[in-house]
């Protein structure tokens, strides 16, 4: 068989959605399997069963990537680490940098105290670390420039990651608890937006960034079978800007992603028109029905907040075939083995309204 790839976005059915991605590809006769996030702890069995059914009952997973600490991404990876031989676990562990960061935290006097606090704050990653240590699985840091099989890490940089740890709501130093609570109320209010009719091409993305934890997401790029693939996790606007700035250094010509994971289940605080123009291309003058790339959104039927209509519209504006994991697993591939029961996924319809 010629080289191929298949990327499976599993349906993580929960009120807040979740990410669980299985990747298999063949290069020069060698087959590799990656798992990128595993949804919630309850999703772990589904990921394991999927790998066994569609990836040929593998004994070994070459790479497991925890993009960030959130439970809807990291939880299910515990089961993956337990059930398979794993070549490498990739994740960023804030507590490793306690000594380096100590001077930036006023309320901690020892590196040990700060390390303990960080381990408590990022407990989903700690659980993965414990399993990996027990099983002898090597753990690597996926900072920008790292190579994970055929994938290159595009974000975050080490310096930005450390800044995010310091300013995170999980480790409040610069904000009072009252300010943090107020910001949370503001975020909820922003999400509860009314819908308004909008003409083709009109885009509105409100001010306000996604969370620091989302911005810590590991973003990966690969060029397989003449396809440019970008897996974004929950990264935000700063992370996407980091990807764009780093792209020339890895030979990635933008715009022009062929397989694009829409960040954070289609959240509107993760993207802007300018960033999408740079990544995916500028908006078409009119709706012509022609698609030039695939945009995949990990969102659940039970999640009433995702994907945002403004984000779905933005994908259409740039010529995407937009698909969502609502109701079923979705696959994007090239030259991959055929599967029983799989058929072309329908494109999400173009919304004629968006959140104001």
N, C-alpha and C positions, 0 to 999 in steps of 0.2 A: 504493500500500500504506500502511496505517496505521503509526504508530510501532511499533517492535518492538525487542526485544533478544535476543541469543543469547550465552551464555557457555559455552565449550567447555573442559573440563578434559581434557587429553590424557593418555593412558596412558604414563607414564614408567616403563618396566620396568627396575628396578634393585633390588638387594638393600636399598638404603636409601631407596627411593621417590624422588620428585622432583615439582616443580611446573612445569607449562607450561600457561598459560591464554590462550586467544584470545577476544576480545570484539568483537562487532559490534552496533551499534545504530543505529537511524534516528530522528531527531528533526526534525519539521517539514520532511520531504523531504530532509534531509541525512544521509548515512551516514558513520559513523565506525568506525574499527578500532583496537583497542588490543591489545597483547600484554603480558601480565603474567607475567614469568618465562618461562624457556625450557628448563627441565630442564638436563641435562648437555650438554657440548659435542657429544656424539654424538646428542643429541636435536634439535639445531638443524635438521637436514635434515627431520625429521618435522614440526616446526612450520611450516617453509617450505612443504612439500608440502600440509599441511593448509590453510593460508591460501589457497594457489593453487586447491585443489580445491573448498573449501566457501565461500570468501569472494570468489570471482569473479576470480581472478588479479589481485589488486590491485597497482598499482605503488607505492602509498604506504600506510604505516602511520602513523596520526596520532600515537599515543603508544606508547612502549615503557617499561615500568616494571620495574626490577630491585628487587625488594622488599628484598633484602639480599645479602650477599657469597657465601653458600654455593654451592658448585659445582653442587648439584642444582637450583638456581634460576637462577643467573646464567649458567652455562656456555653454554647453547644460544642465548642472546641475541646472541652474537657473529655467528652465521650470519644472524640476522634483520636486524641492522644492516648487514651486508654485502650482503644480497640485495635490500633494499627501500629506497626513499626513505622516510626517517623524519622526521616533523615535530618530535618532541621525545623526548629520552631523560631519564627521571626516575630518579635514584639519589642516595644519600647517600654522599659520599666523605670518609671520616675525615681524610685527609691535608690537606684544605683548611683544617682548623682547627688545624694544628700550632702556629702562633704563639700562638693563643689558649689552647691546652692545655699549652704548654711548662712552665709553672710547676707543673703537677700531675704531671709526670714527673721523678722524681729522677735517673734515669740518663741523661737527655738534657740537653745544655747549649746546643744550638742548635735553632732551628725547622727548619733544613734536615735535621739528623740525625733528628729526630722524623718529619718528613715522609717521609723515605726509609724509615724503619722501618714506618710505616703503609702506605705503598704496597706494601711487600713482604708485609705481613700481609693485605692486602685485594687480592690480585693479580687475582681474578676481575673486580672492578670496574675495576681499572686497565686490563685488556684491553678492556673496553667503552669506557672513556674514550678510549683510543688510536684505536679505530675511529671513534668519534664525531668526534674532532678532525680526523682525516684526511678524513672525508666532510663536514665542516661541519655536523654535527647538533648543535643546541643542547642543552645539558645543564642541567636544572633540579633544585632541591632539593625533594623531596617531604616537607616537614615538615608537621605538623598545621596545617590551614587552607588548604593549597594546593589548587588546583582543576586536575584533570586531565580535560579534557573534561567529561563529565557526572558525574564522580566527585570526591568531596571526600576529602582525606587526613585521617584521624581520628587517626593516630598514626604515628610518635612525635613528641613535641615536640622542639624543638631542644635544650633544656636536658637532657632525659633522654637523648637520643642521645649528647650529649657525655659525660655521666656513664658511659654504657655503653662508650664507646670507652676511657675511662680505666681502667675496672675489668675490661675484657675479658681473657680468658686469652691472647688474641693479643698483648696489650701489657701483660704482668704488671708491676704496680708494688706493689700492696698485698699480694700473695701471693708466697711463695717458690715455686720450681719444684717442690719437694717437696710443698707444699700443693696445687698445681695437679694433680700426678700423683695424689695421694690423692683429690681431688675427682672426678677422672675415673673412678677405680676405684669410688667410691661410686655414681656415676651408672649405671655398668654394672650394679652389684649391684641397684640399685633397679629397673632394667628387667627383670631376670631374676626376676620375681616369680611365685609359684605362683598357680594359679587356685582360686577357692573359689565354691561355690554361693551365690547371692544372690537375695533376693526382689525382686519388682517394686518399683522406686523406690529401692532401696538403691544408694548411690553412695559410692565411695571413691577419692579422689585424694590420693596421698601428698605429704608435704612435699617441698620441693626444687624450685627454679625451673628453667626451661629455660635455655639458654645466652644469654649477652649478645648474640651474633650473631643468634639467633632473635628476641630482644626488639627488635633494631633494625629489624625488618620493617616495611615500609610497609603500613598498613592503609587500605583504600579503601571508601567508601560511596557508593552511588548510589540514586536513586529513579527508576525507569524503569517505565513502563506500570503504575503503581500498585503496584510491587513494591519492597520495601526489600532492597537487595543489599549484602552485606558480604563483602569479600575480605580475608582475614586474613594470608596468607603463613604464616610460622612464628611469629607473635607469641606472647608468653606472657601470663602473668597480669597483669603490670603494664601491658602494652600494651592488653589488653582493658579494664582498669580506666580507662585513659586514654580509650578509645573511649566508655565509658559516661558518664564525666564530661563529655566534650565534646559528646555527642549533643544536649542541649537547645539548644546554640548554633547547630546546623545544622538544627534543626527535626525531628530524628529522635526520635520517641517510642518509648521502650522500656518493656517488652519488645515484641518483634514484628518480628523479621527474617524476611523471606520466602524469601530465597536466601542460605544461610550456608555459607561455606567453613570447614570445621572446621580449626583451626590445626594445623600441623606433622604432617600425615598421620595425624591422630587420636592424637596424643601426649597422655599423661595428666598431664604436668607443665606443660601450657599452660593448663589450665582448672581451675575449681573449681565446686562446686555453686552457691555464691553468685553467682559471675560468670555462669554459665549461666542462673540464675533471672532475673537482671537483664537479660540480653541476649535470651533466647529465651522466658522464661516459666517459671513454677514447674512442678514435676512433677505429672503427672496422678495422681489417686488410684488409678486402675486402668487396665489396658491395654484400650483400646476399639477399636483398629484404625483410628481416624480420624487423618488427617495434616493438619497446618496449615501446614507449611513444608518446604522442601527443604534437606537438609544434605549437602554434597558433600565427600568425603574423597579427597584425592590420595594413593593408596597403591598399591603394586605387588604382584602375586602373589608375587614373589620375596622380598618384605619380610616376614619372620616376626614382626617386632615391631610392625607397624602394619597396620591401626588397632588401638588397644587396646580390648579388650572393654568396659572401664569407660566409655570415651568413646562407643562405639556405643550402649551402654545409656542413657547420659545423653541422647543425641539422641532415642531412642525415648520416654524418659520425658516429653519435652516436645512430643511429637506430630510428630516429623520423619519424612519419607520419606528414609531414609538410603541414599545411593548412593556407590559407590566406583569409582575408575578401574581397579581390578584387572581386567585382561583386555581392556579396551576403553575408548575415549574416552567421556566422558559430557557431555551437554549439558543445560543448564537454560535455558529461554527463555519468551518471551511474544509471541505473534503472529508468530513468525519463519517464514521460508520453509521449506516442507517439504523433507525430504531423503530420498533413496532409501537404503534399508538401515538407517535408524534406527527404533527402536521404543522404547516406554516401558521405562525401566530398572527392574529389580526392586529392591525394598527389601532391604537387608541384614537378615537375620533377627535377632531379639532374642536376645542371649546370656543364658543363665540362670546364667552364672558370670562373675566378674570377677577381675582381678588383686588380690592381697591385699598 
